[in-house]
Amino acid sequence: MTDRTRREFLAASALAAAAQEATPARARAQGQGRGAPTQTPKSEAPRVAANEKIVLGFIGTGGMGTGLINTFKNFPDVKIAAVCDVYERHRNRAQSATGGKPDTYGDFRKVLDRRDLDAVVVATPDHWHAIIAILACQAGKDVYCEKPLAHRVRETRAMVTAAEKSQRVTQMGNLIHAGENYHRVVEIVRSGVLGTISKTRVWLAADRKGMGRPKDGAPPPGCDYDFWLGPAPKRAFNPNRFTFNWRYFWDYGGGILTDFCCHIVDLVHWAMDVDAPRTISALGGRYALDDNAEVPDTLEVAYEYEKGGRKFLMVWSHTDANAHGIENQGLGILFQGTEATLVADYNHYRIIPAKGRKIDEPPKSLPRSVGHHREWLDAIKSRARCSCHFGYGHQLTTVGNLGNISLWTGEKLQWDPVAERITNHPEANQYLTKEYRKPWTLPSV
């Protein structure tokens, strides 16, 4: 899967989700499983009346941020009043994309100071998510934050705490969750027709080329690079560390594992009704591509889960060397049961019965979504809980973050999901958080 193919695949999935959002007759999903929304206590009166516009600000307006502007601007009850980015080129492009004339900012704190904003959409690099989202919650703004939720486990936990304390409506950007295909796969897996599931696999294969080794230099005109770094270590500007490619450096992202685990591990967690792995073991490195990136281009992570006395294995596989993948798919999710195997991607699934078995699919049982983005907007008005609220986003993002910690330490880790501690290698717990470059700190919650 080339970068272009990857973008086209995601675009097709986004269009499918957008088609669902355009269907107002679909009922809101209510409380079926971990991935579905449930009502929150009505202790806070809705700030936005049902017939009023929701006033949004956008923080981080690169490719994903501008894409989200193009999605949200089409809802008739949305007004985009502010766009913010440290890079002038991005914020000017974003302002133009709105079709209006929102105010532009280079400092996100000025956006959060605005009392007229009901909510913010955060699409910065990962290393900024926690600080911005927590301060937004504390400023009384509902928050849509792109995946992965944050850079470290302690950050995502703090985001959950901040949202709960301030009674904010939150949604992690995970639009595939709202699609028909994921709902149908969950119904099939939970029905038991696949038999006892002992192994699941999730994978992503791509045919990427190395980014090369460009020399350090000056940041582009109109970019406040020091602010872009923010809490990350001070580094000389390098083109490969900027814009899209920042995700391939540990200072700012977690590589393909954290970039995609929220999308594809989501289906395993939802269908198997689990919250966290019990053991994590990773092996990989930068084997295939010759460039200055730091994250693995080849990675295997084995996660062991236990639920109701039964255990199963989930194996993450990723390679940038060849787009072939598994089961002739570049991206996939597989459930291997005693009666049948189910293989899925974002938009399709197929069932492969064991020899001599006949599989009858169950009837539909889950309510369908109104659409990932529409769900958040509706919840801002009703104060309902979204399907990918920060608590659920924390669970999914933790899977990726723990895989990276196992890789960094070279150890098989045992995870206590209640205490949220690594129990067999205490020194590995240092990677649950990180140091912040002054004057930035993780806001107290």
N, C-alpha and C positions, 0 to 999 in steps of 0.2 A: 504494500500500500504506500504509494508516494504521498508527499505532503499535499499535492493537489488532490489526489484521490481521497485522502483523509478529509480535506475541507469539503469536497463534494458530498461525501458520505454524511458528514455532519449537517450540511446544508439540506440534504434530502430529509433527514430526520427532523430538522427544525421546521421544514415546510409541513411535514405530516402533523407535528404538534400544533403548528399555527392553524391548520385546517380544523383541528378539534376546537381550538379556542374561538373560532368563528361561528361555532354552533351553539347558540345560547340555550337551546332546548336541553342540552345535556345537564343532568343533575349533578350537584356537588357531591363528591365522594364523602362518605361519613364513616370514620372510625373502623375500617376493616383492615387490621394488620398494622404493622409498624410504619408502613409507607403511606398510609392514608390519613387524612386530616381528622382531628377530633376537636370537639368544641372546648374552648378554654373558658374559665370562669368569667362571668359577665361583670366583673368588678370595675371595669373601666368602660365608660360610655363611649360609643363610637365618636371619633373626632370628625369623620367625614360622613355626611348624610348620604343616603342611597342615591339621591339625584344630583349630588354635587360632584365636581371634578376633584380628582386626586392630584395634588401638586407634588411633582417629583424633581429631585436633583440627581444628577449622574456624576459619580466620582470615579475617574479612570475611564478615558474615552479613546483607548486604542481600538484594535480590531473588534474585540468582544464588546467593549463598552459602546462603540458606535452601532454594532449589530443590535444590541439591546435597545438603544434609542430607536432604531428602525422598527423594532417590534412594538415597544410601548407607545410610540407616538400614534399608532393606528387605532388605539382604543379611544372611543369617543369621550370617556370620562377621565382622561388623563391630560394634564397640562404639564409640560416640561418647562420649569422656570430657571434651572441652573445647570450648567455643565462645568466640570472641573478637571483639569489635567495639568501636570507640571510642564508638559510639552505644548508650546503654543500651536504648533501645526495640528496636533490632535484635537485640542479644544476648539480651534476654529473650524475644523472639519466637522466636529460633533455639533457645533452650533448650527452650521449649515444643514446638517442632516435632519435636525428637528423640524425644519420647515417654518420655524418661527424665529424669534429673536431672544432666546433665553440669555440671562446674564452669564458671563464666563469668569472663571476663577483659576488661579494657579495654586491656591492653598485650600485644602478641603475643609479646614476649620471655619472658614468664612461661609461655606455652604451650610455647615451644621448650625451656625449662629442664626440662620434665617428662620424666623418664627412662622413664615408663611408656608414652609415646606412640610408636607405630611410624611414623606418617606424619601429614602435615598436608595440608589442602585450602585453597588460597589463592584467595580470590575478592574481594579488595579492589579499589579503583580501580587503573588501570594503573600510576600513578606509584609505587606501593608494591611491585609484584610482585617486582622484582629484589632489593631489599634483603631482603625477607622470605624469598624462596625460597633465596637464597644462604645466609643465616644458618641456615635450616632444614636444608639439605644439610650444612653444617658442624657442625650439632648432631646429625647422624646420623639425620635423619628423611627418609623418602621423601616425594616432593612431587607433588601434583596441583595445577597452577596454571591458572587460567582464561586463555582467550585474550583479547587478544593477549599474547604471552609477556611483553613489557615495553615500556617507553616509548621506548627508544633502542637502536640497534644494539649499542653497546658493552655495554649492560646484558644483552641476550640472550646475547651471546657469553660474558660473565662467568658467567651462569647455567649455560651448557653446561659451562664449565670447572669450576665448583664441583661440578656433578653428577658429572662424570667423575672428578675427584680423590677425591671421597668415596664413589664407587661407589653412588650413590643411584639408585633406580628412579623415573623421572619420567614424567609425562604432562601434556601441555597439553590443556586442555578444548576438544575439537574433535569432539564426539560424532557429527557427520554422517559423519565419516571411516569409522566402523564399519558404516555402513548397507549394505544389499544394493545399492541403486541406484548408489552410488559405485563399489563393486567391479565391478559389471557394466559401467559406462561405461569404466572403466580397461581391462577386458578387450577391449572393442570397439575403443577407440582404438589400443591396442597391437597388435591383430591386423593392422592395416594396411588393413582393409576400407574405411575412409574415404578412402584414398589419401594423397597428400602433404598434410600440414596446414601451411598457411602463416599462418593467422590463428586466434586464439582470442579470445573475448570473455567477460568476466564483468561482471555488472551488478546493481544494486539500485536500484529506484525506489520512492518512497514519497510519500504525500500527507500531509505533515506540516504542522502549523500552527506559527507562530512562538511562542516561549516568552514573549514580552513582555520588558519591561525593568523588573523589580521592583527596588526600592531595596535597598541594603545594609542589614543589620540585625543583630540578635543571633542566634546559632545556637540551635537548639531546646534545651530543657532536657535534661540528661542526655547531651549531646554534647561530647566533648573535641575541639573544632574544631582547636585547634593541633596535636594529635596526628594528626587526620585529614589536615591539610595535610602534616605530616611534612617530607619533603625538598623539597616544592614551595614556591614563593615565598610570602611572607606576604601574604595578601589579606584584605580585609574580607569577612565572611560575606555571601554572596548566595544566595538560594534556588535560583537556576538553576545554581549551581556545585555543588550538593549532590545526594546520592543519585543517581538514574538519569542526570540531565542533566550530570554532571561530564564525560562523554565528549565534550561539545561545546566544551570549553575546552582549549587547548594545554597548560596546566600539568599536566593530569591524564590526558589521552587524546589520541588521534589522529584523532578523528572517525569517520565511517562507514567510511572506508578501512581503518583498522587494526581497527575493530570487526568487520568482516566479511571481510577478506581471508583470514584463516586458514580460514574456512569454504569460500569459493567459489574462491579461488585454489588451495586444496589440490587440487581435482580436476584442474586444469591441470598443476600440478607433478607430481602422482602419475602421471597418464596419459601425460604427455610425458616423464617421467623427467628432469627438469631440477632444478637446485638454486638458481639465481640468475639474474636478468636481467643483461644486459650494458650496456644503456642504459635510461634512465628519463627521461620527459618529461611534465610535468604542467601542466594549465591548469584553473583554476576559481576559485571564490570564493563568497561569501555573496551570492547574487544575488536569491533568491526570497523569503526570509523576513526579516522585520524584527523583530529581537530583539537581545539582548546576547551571543549565542553567537559563537564565533570561528572555528570550523572551516567548511569549505565546505559549502554545501547543494547545490552543483552542481560536479561534478568529472569530468575525463577524464584518464587517465594511460595513456600508451603505453609498454609494456615490450618490448624486443627481446631474444630469447633465441637462443642458438646451441648446438646439440648435434650432435656427429658431423659437422660440416661443413655442417649444414643450419640455417637460421635460420627463426624464426617470430615473429609479433607477438602479444602479448596486450594487449588494450585493456580497461581498467577504466572503467566508466561508472556514475555515481551522480547521482541527482537527488532532492531532497525536494519538488519542485514539482508532480509528477504521478506517479501510481502506474502508468502504462501500461507503462513499461519497454520491452523489446525482445521480439519474437516473442510478443507478447501475454502476457508473463510479467513479474511485478514483480521477480523474482529469477531469474537464470539463468547458465548456463555454456554456451558454444557453441564447437564445434570445426568449422572449415571446411576440408574436404579436397577434393582434386580429384575424388573419386568420390562423396562425399556429405557432408552437414552433419549433425552431431549436436547437438541442443539438450537440455539437462538442467536440472533443479533438484535439490533435495535428495532427492526421492522418486520422480521420474519421468524418463524420457528418451524422445526420439523421433528417428528417423533420416529425413532427407530426401534421397533419392538425387538425384544430378545427372541431367539429362534423358537418358533412354535407358539408365540404369544400373540394375542389380539388385544389391541388397546382401544377402548371406547372413551372418547374425550368427555369430560364432565360438562354440564351446562354452565353458563355464565353465572357467577355469584357475586362478583365485586362490582360496586357502583363505579361508573366511569368518571373520569376527570373532566372538568370544564376547560382544562388546559393549564399548563404550569404557570404562565404569567397571569392569566385571568384569575386563577385561584388566589394568587397573592393579592391582587387588586380587590377582589371581592372580600377577602379576609380583612383587609384594612378597614372596610366599612362594617363588617359584621363582628370583628374581633375573634373570628374562628382561628383554629390552628391549621397551618398549611401542612401538606404532605411531606415536604422536605424542609421542615422547620430546623432551626439550628441544632436541636437535640439529635435529630436523625442525621443531619449533616456531620455532626461531631462523630457519630458512630462510624460512618463511611470513611471520613477523612482519617480517622485513627488507624484504620486498616492500612492505608498507604504509609502513614508516618511510622507505624511500627515495623513495616517491612523495610523501610530505609534504616531504621535503628539496628535491626538485625544485620543488615548489610554492612553498616559502619563498624559494628562491634565484632562481626564474624562469629556471632553466637546464636544458638537456638534459644529464644526467649520464652519465658513463661509469664503470662499476663493475667493480672488480677483485675477484672473489669469493674469491680465494685470500688476498690481503693484506687484504681487506675495507676497501678504500679507494676513494674517488672520485678518479679520476686526472686528469680534465681541468679541475676547478675545486677546487684544494686547500683553498681557504677554506671550501668547503662541508662539509669533514670535521669542522668544529666542531660540526655538528648530529648527528654520530654519538653524541655524549654530551651531558651537560648539567651545569649547576652544581647542587649540593645545598645546601639551606638547613641551616646549622649547627644542631645538632651532627651531623646525618645525613651519612653518606658511603656510597658504594658499597663494600661489604666487599671487602677484598683477597682475591684468589684465586690 
